[in-house]
Amino acid sequence: MKRIFKVSFLALATMFALQSCGGKTTEKTEETTTTEETVAVDETISNDITIESNDAMQYSTNELRAKAGEITVTLKHTGKMEKTVMGHNFVVFKMGTDINAYGAKAADAKDTDYIPASEAASVIAHTKLIGGGESDTITFSITEPGTYDYICSFPGHLALMKGKLIVE
């Protein structure tokens, strides 16, 4: 009985899959989503970057591109909430850093704006923690092409506020 059910289920699933495809070729499109909104991917290559953050715990993009060398990043908090409630920062890491482990340690580093001193060797650069309506600009150098993670280290934000800085 179980075997008949499994075979019937597989036959129905296959029919549904074939019918939904309609024999047409489909192209795969790349889209990154958060819980409710699509996050843009910025394909522009620039060493003068502006990224926005908001009260919904989101960056305006989850992919940035720059050429190797000096990079300037401006973080703008477009929300209205204070930094004690909805603070954001921009932390870019050396390749190979475990950002989840970093985030766990950052949660206990309130006195240093959630930038743990014990993890300084893994951080390339970071902005200060900002609240609604504020901004901060940092300039740093990356000479090695590659993909570098960035996050907001405010407690609980790492799940949604992270991305990749692709250096060419």
C-alpha positions as CSV (number, residue, x, y, z in Angstrom):
1,M,0.0,0.0,0.0
2,K,2.8,2.4,0.9
3,R,4.6,1.7,-2.4
4,I,1.4,2.4,-4.4
5,F,1.1,5.7,-2.6
6,K,4.7,6.6,-3.2
7,V,4.5,5.8,-6.9
8,S,1.2,7.7,-7.3
9,F,2.7,10.7,-5.5
10,L,5.8,10.7,-7.7
11,A,3.7,10.4,-10.9
12,L,1.5,13.3,-9.8
13,A,4.5,15.4,-8.9
14,T,6.2,14.7,-12.2
15,M,3.0,15.6,-14.1
16,F,2.7,18.8,-12.2
17,A,6.3,19.7,-12.9
18,L,6.0,19.0,-16.6
19,Q,2.7,20.9,-16.8
20,S,4.0,23.9,-15.0
21,C,7.0,24.1,-17.3
22,G,4.8,24.0,-20.3
23,G,7.8,22.8,-22.4
24,K,9.3,26.3,-22.4
25,T,12.9,27.1,-21.6
26,T,13.3,29.3,-18.5
27,E,16.2,31.5,-17.6
28,K,17.5,31.6,-14.1
29,T,17.4,35.0,-12.6
30,E,19.3,36.0,-9.5
31,E,17.4,37.7,-6.8
32,T,18.3,38.1,-3.2
33,T,15.4,38.5,-0.8
34,T,15.0,39.3,2.9
35,T,11.9,38.5,4.8
36,E,9.6,40.8,2.8
37,E,11.5,42.9,0.4
38,T,13.9,42.4,-2.5
39,V,17.4,43.9,-1.8
40,A,19.1,45.5,-4.7
41,V,22.5,44.3,-5.9
42,D,24.7,47.2,-6.9
43,E,26.8,46.1,-9.9
44,T,28.5,49.5,-10.3
45,I,32.2,49.5,-9.6
46,S,33.1,52.4,-7.5
47,N,35.7,53.2,-4.8
48,D,33.4,55.9,-3.4
49,I,30.5,53.9,-2.1
50,T,27.3,55.0,-0.2
51,I,25.2,52.4,1.4
52,E,22.0,53.1,3.3
53,S,20.5,51.4,6.4
54,N,17.0,51.8,7.7
55,D,14.6,51.1,10.7
56,A,13.7,47.7,9.1
57,M,17.2,46.3,9.7
58,Q,18.2,46.4,6.0
59,Y,21.1,47.7,4.0
60,S,20.2,49.2,0.6
61,T,22.3,46.6,-1.1
62,N,23.9,43.3,-0.3
63,E,26.7,43.5,-2.9
64,L,29.2,46.2,-3.4
65,R,32.0,46.4,-6.1
66,A,35.2,48.3,-6.0
67,K,38.7,48.3,-7.6
68,A,41.6,47.3,-5.4
69,G,43.1,50.3,-3.7
70,E,41.7,53.0,-1.5
71,I,37.9,52.6,-0.8
72,T,35.6,55.2,0.8
73,V,32.3,54.0,2.3
74,T,29.6,56.3,3.6
75,L,26.9,54.6,5.7
76,K,23.6,56.6,5.9
77,H,20.9,55.6,8.4
78,T,17.7,56.7,6.6
79,G,15.5,55.7,9.5
80,K,14.3,57.7,12.5
81,M,15.1,55.4,15.5
82,E,17.9,56.2,17.9
83,K,21.1,54.2,17.8
84,T,20.4,52.6,21.2
85,V,17.3,51.0,19.7
86,M,18.1,50.6,16.0
87,G,21.8,51.4,15.6
88,H,23.7,50.4,12.5
89,N,27.3,50.2,11.5
90,F,29.3,48.8,8.6
91,V,32.0,46.3,9.4
92,V,34.2,44.9,6.6
93,F,36.3,41.8,7.3
94,K,39.4,40.1,6.1
95,M,38.7,37.1,3.9
96,G,38.0,33.9,5.8
97,T,36.5,35.5,8.9
98,D,33.7,33.6,10.6
99,I,31.1,36.4,10.7
100,N,28.7,34.4,12.8
101,A,31.3,33.9,15.5
102,Y,32.2,37.6,15.3
103,G,28.5,38.6,15.6
104,A,28.2,36.5,18.8
105,K,31.2,38.2,20.4
106,A,30.0,41.6,19.1
107,A,26.7,41.2,21.0
108,D,28.6,41.5,24.3
109,A,30.7,44.6,23.2
110,K,28.2,47.3,23.9
111,D,30.8,49.6,25.4
112,T,32.8,49.6,22.2
113,D,29.7,50.1,19.9
114,Y,29.6,46.3,19.3
115,I,33.1,46.1,17.8
116,P,34.9,43.5,20.1
117,A,38.5,44.4,20.7
118,S,39.4,40.7,20.8
119,E,38.5,40.4,17.2
120,A,40.3,43.5,15.9
121,A,42.7,41.4,13.8
122,S,39.8,40.2,11.6
123,V,38.4,43.7,10.8
124,I,39.6,45.7,7.9
125,A,37.5,48.8,8.8
126,H,34.3,49.8,10.4
127,T,32.1,52.9,10.8
128,K,30.9,54.1,14.1
129,L,27.5,53.1,15.3
130,I,24.9,55.5,14.0
131,G,21.2,56.2,14.6
132,G,18.4,57.5,12.4
133,G,19.3,60.5,10.3
134,E,23.1,60.1,11.0
135,S,25.9,59.1,8.7
136,D,29.6,58.1,9.0
137,T,32.3,57.8,6.4
138,I,35.4,55.6,6.5
139,T,38.4,55.2,4.1
140,F,40.5,52.1,4.0
141,S,42.7,50.2,1.6
142,I,42.2,46.7,0.1
143,T,44.9,45.7,-2.3
144,E,44.1,42.0,-2.8
145,P,41.2,41.3,-5.2
146,G,38.6,39.0,-3.6
147,T,35.2,38.9,-1.9
148,Y,35.0,40.4,1.6
149,D,32.1,40.1,4.0
150,Y,30.4,43.1,5.6
151,I,27.8,43.2,8.3
152,C,26.1,45.4,10.9
153,S,27.3,44.2,14.2
154,F,24.4,45.6,16.3
155,P,22.9,42.7,18.2
156,G,20.4,40.7,16.1
157,H,21.1,42.6,12.9
158,L,23.6,40.1,11.3
159,A,20.8,37.8,10.1
160,L,19.5,40.5,7.7
161,M,22.3,43.1,7.5
162,K,25.2,41.4,5.7
163,G,26.7,41.4,2.2
164,K,29.7,41.1,0.0
165,L,32.3,43.7,-1.1
166,I,33.8,42.4,-4.3
167,V,37.2,43.9,-5.0
168,E,38.5,43.5,-8.5
